[in-house]
Amino acid sequence: MKYYNLKDKTEVVDFKTATIQGQGKEKGLFFPEFIPQFDLEFIENLPQYSDEEIAFRCMKDFVGDEIPFDILKEIVSETINFKIPLKKINENIYSLELFHGPTLAFKDIGARFMSRCLSYFLKDENKKVTVLVATSGDTGGAVSHGFYNAENIDVVILYPKNRVSEVQEQQLTAWGENISALEVDGSFDDCQNLVKQAFSDEEIHSALFLTSANSINVARWLPQQIYYLLALKQWQKFEKENPVICVPSGNFGNICAGILTHFRGLPVEHFIAACNENDVVPNYLKTQKMELKETVATLSNAMDVGNPSNFIRVLELFDHHFEDLKNKITGYSIDDEKTLQTIKEVYLKYNYLLEPHSAVAYTAMEQYLKENQGKKGFILGTAHPVKFPDAVEKAVSIKIDLPESLENLMKKEKKSTEIQPDFAELKRFLLNKN
Ligand SMILES: *Cc1c(COP(=O)(O)O)cnc(C)c1O
């Protein structure tokens, strides 16, 4: 598979280059040259295939012969080596629980796949790579865990001070070794802008080999397709109609991977982009106008994104046809008050505990199903409630116990460096790191 740069279609690279570089010239995102189709027989009979086989078939066309099939099989098996159950909340709404991985977030899947591909590609090259990541909460933890102690890879994580939860912060700052956490006195957008600037800085480039592990990297974005297939495999056992899929969205990498599987032949009735008060995309879907805004801090902080970087890939999938896009995706913006109310209602009514991100999705799904009677579907449960205890406990006043794996992590000392949202400070840090 070849990938072209969305900013300059003459820049075409292979999977390895796209994985190592992260992004193309002018900070452009890479996009696959064609959309490989699934066999109809495969899609209609998903329950007959093992999860590992499904994951392998999902990824192999995107990797091609750049990783031998037996190694790719190992990589995808390790990527999904925890349970991803589709749980029924009520008659019409299910939840795909993507939070049983090592950092209790769906981002584990992309991070695990990417770290393994990158390690494979770097093994034979005498090259040290610095993975530079901006996180609004969960990316950093998943990436730190995925890359901890990986040979020839250093990780530098930027996160917005006071805007991530305690568990999230601990998952960013407890590591040390090859992982550095930078606490930025600003918003997630500030972090993302600093990272983007670093990528286009000549001096940094000549000193370090930088790559990203944000969902702009194809090796993090594409494996997110796998769980849409695993969801359909389970869905087909329960339900006949095609599902409506509701994705809590921030940077739009997750939903974009889902839409990609649909373009490859996965039967999906409709997609819902569920956003918090950061409503750039829901507004766009209503007005066809993209008006970027300052980020608003909300309870669902991993979706506090004012300029969703992956949405350009969604537009590309639809060939920039607004009508087609609008017919397939509906956007909703849900505020914090409604989010808390949903956590409470769903807990009391169905004994199912949501956290703020999945509660945004649940609320959007309910609204859509009210406006479109007779349909059913599932939300993507992107994080474990224990990662957001303040919001959850505010809504339902129960105490959530820490899983054992987190208890040890919470005891570790915090290691971070505070910086201002000032590129000169980041640059100094990166250049003095080695
Ligand atoms: C990152 C994240 C999201 C948003 O995913 P995108 O791919 O950026 O749209 C939603 N929920 C949680 C818990 C997250 O960590």
The ligand as a Gaussian input file, in Angstrom:
#p B3LYP/6-31G(d) Opt

LIG

0 1
 C       -9.066000      10.149000      22.607000
 C      -10.370000       9.868000      23.209000
 C      -11.556000      10.139000      22.521000
 C      -11.574000      10.811000      21.166000
 O      -11.056000      10.010000      20.144000
 P      -10.646000      10.675000      18.743000
 O      -10.113000       9.567000      17.935000
 O       -9.626000      11.722000      19.064000
 O      -11.883000      11.284000      18.177000
 C      -12.748000       9.772000      23.116000
 N      -12.787000       9.215000      24.335000
 C      -11.670000       8.957000      25.034000
 C      -11.780000       8.364000      26.384000
 C      -10.425000       9.267000      24.495000
 O       -9.325000       9.020000      25.182000

